[in-house]
């Protein structure tokens, strides 16, 4: 009996692993008949957790620095609204990477990639026009909510993000030049308040 359970577990693990590899391959491979036919199934499996953004032969490095901050709101039992101060989530990620020989993928990419995907799907108006856009909005919200919950453990029902975008300074710029140019070149985007629900 134990042997049968073990064989079943191994077979299930192998099947899952092979299915995963196959679906990710179809996602990253050049468009073909099979990937087009099963696009919805492949996308359902890959997004957002297994998204591949390989640009091995045409790298597209970021030309801007983004500071993603969050704040939360909590309604107290007496009905008053408590809004937290802004927390720089990008700085938290940067501190987890700095001086770390083996930084985690989560610290390096999760917040940044979720924001990039959000912007690609929403543009500048924060309206979700597709199921994938709704999914990416929830994904970004959940990342921010998890980070804020880990930070101080205080309860909150709503979260808001603020993204400050600055162009990458030209090579050879001094710190003084960068500080002087920063306020002029900064672009700030304030997202709407999002409810942190049980589906978060």
N, C-alpha and C positions, 0 to 999 in steps of 0.2 A: 504494500500500500504506500509506504513512504517513497519507494522508488518511483511509483507512478506519479505521485504528487511532485517529486523533484523533476521528473521528465517533463511534466506539464508546465511547471514553472520555467524551466530552461527554454522550452519551445515557445512559450509566451514572450519571454524576454527577447529571444532571437527574432521572433516575428515583429515585435514592436521596434527593435533596433533597425531591422532591415526596412521596415515601412518608413521609419523616420529618415533614414539615409536616402531612400528612394524619393520621398517627397521633397526633401531639401535639395537633392540633385535636380529634380524637375524645376524647382524654384530658381536655382542659380544658372541652370543650363540655358543656352540660347533658345529662343522661342521655337517650338516645334509642334507637330500635330498632337502628341500626347500631352505636353504641358498646356496647350491651349484647351484641349478637351476637358482636362481635369483641373483647370485653373481655380475654380471655386473651392474644391476640396484641398488643393495644395495651399491656397491662401488661408483657408480655415485652420490648417495645421501649423503653418509657418508663423503667421502674425498673431500677436506681437512678440512672443517669447523666442522664436527661433529665426527671426528675420536675419537675412544675410545681406550685407551691404558691401560686397567686395568690389573694390575698384583697383584691382591689382595692376591692370595695364593702363588705366586712365585715372590716376589718383586725383582727388578733388579735395584738398585740405581746406579746413575752415578758414575763411578770410575775415572772420569776426570773432570776437570774444563775447560770450554771453554770461550774464550773471542772472541765474534763476533763483528768485526768492519766493518764499511763501509766508502766509500768515493765516491764522485760523480764527474762527468765531464760535463762541459758545454762549448759549442762552442759559442763564442761571435759573434756579427754581423761582426766584422772585420776578422773573421776566426780563431782567436787564441783559443787555448784550455785551459780552466781553470779547474784545478783539485783541489778539496778540500783536506783538511787534513783528517786523519782517525778519525772517531767518534766511540767510544766504546759503541755499542748498548747494550751490556750485562751490562755494568755499569749503563746505563740509567735505564734498567729494575730493577737492584738490588737496585738502589736508590728509585725507586717507591715502592719497597717491604719493605725495611728497616724501622723499627719503624711504620709500618702500620698494625693495628690490623686486617684489612680486605682487604688484597691486592687483586687486580683483577687477574683473570685467565690469562688475556692478558699479564700482566707484568710478571707473574710467568712462563708461559709455551709456549706462542705462538712462540717466536723466537727460543727457545731451541728445541721444538718439531719439528718445521719446518726444522731446521738444521738436527736433527736426521733422519727424514724421507728422507731428501735430500740425506744424506750419504747412507742410506739403499738402495736407488734406483739408485744411481750414482756410488757408490764405490769411487775410487780415481781418476777417469779420467774426470769427469764432462760431460760425454756424456749421453744424454737422450735416452734410448733404448726402452721406452714405453710411452704410452699416460700419464700414471700416473706419470712417471718421469718428463715429460714436465710440467705437472700440478704442481708438487711439486717445480720445479725450478721457475716457475712463481709465485707461492705462496710465496716462500722465497724472491724472488726479490721484490714482491709487499710489503711485510712486511717491508723490509729494506728501500724501496723507500718512503713508507708512514712515517716511523720514521724520515728519513732525511728531507722530505718535512715539517714535523711538527717542526723540530728543528729550521730551519732558514728561510724557505720560499723562498729560492733562487731557480731559475730555473736550471734544469739539464736534460740531455738526457740519460746519462749512469750512471751505478752504479757498484761498485766492492766490493766484500766482502773479508775479511781476517779473518781466524779463527785460533786462537792460542790455542792449546790443551796442558794442563798440567795434569799429574797424581795427584790425590788427595793425599795430604801428609799423611804419616803414623801417627797414633795416637801418641801423645806425642812429635811430632816434634816441635822444636822451630821456631819462625819466622825467625831467622838467618839461620837455616838449610834449611827452605823452600826457602828463597831468594837465597841461594847458589846453591840449586839443580835446581831451575827454569830454568835458561838458558840452562843447559845440557839436561833437560828432555822435553823441549818445542818442540812441533811440529807445524809448521806454514804452513797453506794451503792458497794459494792465488787463488781465483776463477777468472774466466775470466770476462772481462767487459760485462755487460748485458745492452742492450738497454731498456730504460724505455719508452714503447710505449703506445699508447692509449688503448691497451687491458690490461694494467697493473692494 
